[in-house]
Each structure stands twice: as structure tokens, then as C-alpha cells.
Amino acid sequence: LSRQLENRLAMHFGRQLLVFHSAQSAAQKRDIAASIRHGEGPYIVLGTRSSLFLPHRDLGLIVVDEEHDSSYKQDSPAPRYNGRDTALMLSVIHDSPDKRCNIVLGSATPSLEELYNCLAGRHVLVRLSERYHGAQNADIEIIDTRLEMRRKGMRGNFSLKLIGYIQQTLDHGGQVIILRARRAWAAAIQCSNCGAIVKCPHCNVSLSLHKGPERLVCHYCGWTAPFERRCSKCGGELSSLGAGTQKIEEEAAALFPEASIARLDSDISQNKALEIKTIQDFSEGNTDILIGTQIITKGFDFSRLQLVAVIDADSMLSLQDFRADEKTMQTLMQLRGRCGRRQDSGLFIIQTAQPEHPVYQQIKHNQPEDFN
């Protein structure tokens, strides 16, 4: 995402644009800091949260994009801070009677804290009621997977309705994004004989099955072990529970053999070159279907993207987090905004076993502000 922003800002501001993030070398970071410290003219910094600590002298504007994002919080290593709150304090430090330092907190789904700040009069709420390019909001359809199962309308994790929509989109030359909030091939492994679930010996959380090669991985501490198909307790056969992005990719390849399919999750993003290529291929139209985790919800602009679907949306609501409903609302609204970003409206599909859930209903009726 930062590469897309860099290219667009560079077209307008040229050499005044300074880019600062962890992928740069120490020498590059030193040169940027020296340029700012010595006041070598006006500049624009495009950076991650660490760019707030550069030796700024005369700030006039701070923009925090996607202010609701939890990645602004750093808990390891020290210093531990919230980048959004630090940006607010930085604007106060650089504010003076002679020159204001304004700050813009941008988000299509503001955090509850910011909504409260606006209601309390601390911040000013500015609504953008029109989308760029004059595009319309994507149409929404909620598919009840319980009902589809009773009708025998499921093919693995895909409903027949969703399969039809995807095929129709591909036939018209459009692109598709599918969100599955869990990576790996299976979320857990269970013995079909004694019912034991294979867990991490260090964290006591269920291990996920990854393929290529087959291995069990703890998503909490990173511990890995080879996948043994027999239970260590009773010798029974191990079977998979749930589906991750790898399994969804496998099912999509079987359902749409002529489509070009790619996957984008944290396993892929460990290889930065592969991550960049995956995004570029989809942006250039070389990939028809992109399957991924929440990574794919982050502010990308794909002109040919016409259909966005969420498989097993309920897994986001079931997280052990008091903000689970809030984060689910934010993720779904962000994902909806990815499709139909030109004149043609897109289609946003949610597959769920709880179609009556307030989060889904508020999104369906275009009332996300009622969440607060």
C-alpha cells in the first residue's frame, strides 16, 4: 500500500517527497533525518508510525490515514505507544499562535474513541458523502449458509450463489477478492477417534495445518512441527477443522480452473518480493481472483475489481476481543469500499450463519454510524 501512495504522491510533489519506513537502510534513514534537521526546504514525509520521531521543525499538517487501525499501537519493542495519539500530541507541540499545525484523522470507519471525541466537541467531524470518480456504494447481499446447507447449496466453503456471482464476474472481465480471516489450510487438527485437538506444547492453543510442505504451526508463538497423520495419544486418524486461505485457494482453483488465482496473507508477505508481485499482478489485471486475510482490506485501489466476498464472516465476530464487533464492522466496511471504485457499482457478498447479527444488518442497510 505504501508503494501505491509513494508513486501517486511523487507524481505531484517530486523530490519534496521523503519516504521513511523499516525497509530502508540505516544510511537512507540517516539522510532523511539530516535533510529535515537542516531545513533543506519544504517536504512531505510518507512514513510509518516511526516517522513521527523524525526531527521535524516546522510542521503544518499531519495526516493519519486509517486512524482506526490497530497497527498504530506498538507494544514491542520499546517505546510502547499509539501512533495516532502520538500524532495528536505532535500537532499540539508544533501548534503556535503564529502558525497552526493541523491534523487530519482519516477513516471510512472511525474508531469509537474518535466518534466520542467528535460528539464531545474535542474534534470536528467532516463527512465525505461522495466517493472518488463518482462511484456508487457496492450492493450488498448476505448469504445464509445454514439455509444453503439445508438446500444442499454448498460446495465446500462456497455457496452455489457465490459461485454463480464469481463466474458471472469473470465472464464479464471483472476481478474478484475473497476474504477469509484465517490463514493456513486448516484452523485446527482433531483426532477422529478420541476427539483430542492437537495443541502447542508451549502455548496450549490449537495448531494450524499449513501445506507446502505439510506442517503444524502455532500462530501465537511460531512453534512448528511436522504433520503426523496419527494421533499421538490413541493412534487415531487426524482430520482438519475449518478452512484457511490455503484451503479456500485450493477449492477456488477446482471450481474455476480457467481463472488465474493468487493468495495474499502473512505467509506470502514474509517474502516481500512475492508480496509486491502478487499485488502488482492483480492491479494490472493479470490475476482474476485474489484470496487473502485482512491484508487485502487495506486501502488498495483496483479499477477492475467488481466482486468482493467474505467466507465465514462469523469467525471475526468470535474472536476473544471485546472489540470484536467493532473490528468486524471496520473490516467489512473497508472491504466493501474496495470494489466498484469507478462508475460501475460492485457487489459485496457476506457468507454467514448469523444473517440476523446487528453488524451485518447495519452494513446491509447502510447504517454503520448506528454502531456507536
C-alpha positions, 0 to 999 in steps of 0.5 A: 500500500505504501508503494501505491501512495509513494508513486501517486504522491511523487507524481505531484510533489517530486523530490519534496517527497521523503519516504521513511519506513523499516525497509530502508537502510540505516544510511537512507534513514540517516539522510532523511533525518539530516535533510529535515534537521537542516531545513533543506526546504519544504517536504512531505514525509510518507512514513510509518508510525516511526516517522513521527520521531523524525526531527521535524521543525516546522510542521503544518499538517499531519495526516493519519490515514486509517486512524482506526487501525490497530497497527498504530499501537506498538507494544514491542519493542520499546517505546510502547505507544499509539501512533495516532495519539502520538500524532495528536500530541505532535500537532499540539507541540508544533501548534503556535499562535503564529502558525497552526499545525493541523491534523487530519484523522482519516477513516471510512470507519472511525474508531469509537474513541474518535466518534466520542471525541467528535460528539464531545466537541474535542474534534470536528467531524467532516463527512465525505458523502461522495466517493472518488470518480463518482462511484456508487456504494457496492450492493450488498447481499448476505448469504445464509449458509445454514439455509444453503446447507439445508438446500444442499447449496454448498460446495465446500466453503462456497455457496452455489450463489457465490459461485454463480456471482464469481463466474458471472464476474469473470465472464464479464472481465471483472476481478474478484477478492475473497476474504477469509480471516484465517490463514493456513489450510486448516484452523485446527487438527482433531483426532477422529477417534478420541476427539483430542485437538492437537495443541502447542506444547508451549502455548496450549492453543490449537495448531494450524495445518499449513501445506507446502510442505505439510506442517503444524504451526502455532500462530501465537508463538511460531512453534512448528512441527511436522504433520503426523497423520496419527494421533499421538495419544490413541493412534487415531486418524487426524482430520482438519477443522475449518478452512484457511486461505490455503484451503479456500485457494485450493477449492477456488482453483477446482471450481474455476480452473480457467481463472488465474488465482493468487493468495495474499496473507502473512505467509506470502508477505514474509517474502516481500518480493512475492508480496509486491508481485502478487499485488502488482499482478492483480492491479494490472489485471493479470490475476482474476481472483485474489484470496487473502486475510485482512491484508487485502482490506487495506486501502488498495485501489483496483479499477477492475475489481467488481466482486468482493466476498467474505467466507465465514464472516462469523469467525471475526465476530468470535474472536476473544476481543471485546472489540470484536464487533467493532473490528468486524464492522471496520473490516467489512466496511473497508472491504466493501469500499474496495470494489466498484471504485469507478462508475460501475457499482460492485457487489459485496457478498457476506457468507454467514450463519448469523444473517440476523447479527446487528453488524451485518444488518447495519452494513446491509442497510447502510447504517454503520454510524448506528454502531456507536 
